[in-house]
């Protein structure tokens, strides 16, 4: 198989508007009120990707490790902001913990994959380190949101579980450990399901993209396996670490849960059997 | 003195409560539904912070707490929950003793050992309540906090709980509407205005 791809010109790309127009026509006929929203989303997607493409061209040209590190930190910051807003947690209170959890899991993973596994030609190369880290972060977002939403929703709706365990002499971490494990399990379900069905039910976007760009399917599969393992580990470490830090923040704040009264802390829980 | 609560404000708009509990105290907290009895009990048990006031508790009290309902345990079986309790750093040294006590309590409360392999949410209301009482008593408590401990039990089991608790020589703080406690010589703290 030749390593070649079929280039897309703007005229060919605009043809992809035809199925979209057909779909929107159908929506309009059926009274499904998403036409404006769809048009706005499509427009935003095109603008954002065009800007990102232009920025990447420049950044690929510069490709300075310090600049790539700053880009990485900015990505982590946005990811932390996104998790806090999707999980209804105060960014001011939880943002730093979320960002620290994500940084500590994605940075070593991204660096390990880029430098040790792929033998990136440059330290913190934008093409490998930043792109792979972005991929891990993007997928970690979903897991972190599910883990945080599940954990804090349960703490808010069923404080009795925590109170009961504390009454039995559990230390704060011992009291939340089961809920923590359950929240992480829930957060990893989609990742596990994706791994179980990849290659049978669907072909992943990255692998399809590589095949379309002329890379041999076998090579594309190897990359895809690497990416899936990376994404799974990233989601697992990132979800666990960021949730742990968020829990620590809520514990030290004493009454840190949204809409919830005071939670027991080490300070006010004095009943320790002897 | 095991516990001293001074001007504890437990609910917004309610009058504050002061009480003192020593080794012979037996207190029944009464009040209408929504008057904050369970909240006050949790505060006294050190599980919630009061809105205002001061709570002094003697350090290292072993307490038994029976909540109004079995909370979500997030575990597939009661056996795993017992295992979790035994793994708490506080109980590690005495886990065998506690396990023996629990076994004895479960027998006393007519709970089969096979129940431990059940999903916690599959138990009947009465079984849950007896299980919670068994756990609380297996802590070898120096003080008991009981929140409606007989609400899901039949008349004979209610009497059994009442007889056991009233014959114990540990201080008791009880929230209950049940008349079975009427002759247990409990001091009453009313939360009615």
Interface residues (C-beta under 8 A of the other chain):
Chain A: X154 X158 X160 X161 X163 X164 X166 X167 X168 X169 X170 X171 X174 X177 X178 X179 X181 X182 X254 X255 X261 X262 X264 X268 X269 X270 X271 X272 X273 X274
Chain B: X42 X45 X46 X47 X48 X49 X57 X59 X60 X61 X62 X63 X65 X67 X69 X71 X72 X73 X74 X75 X84 X85 X87 X88 X89 X90 X91 X135 X139 X145
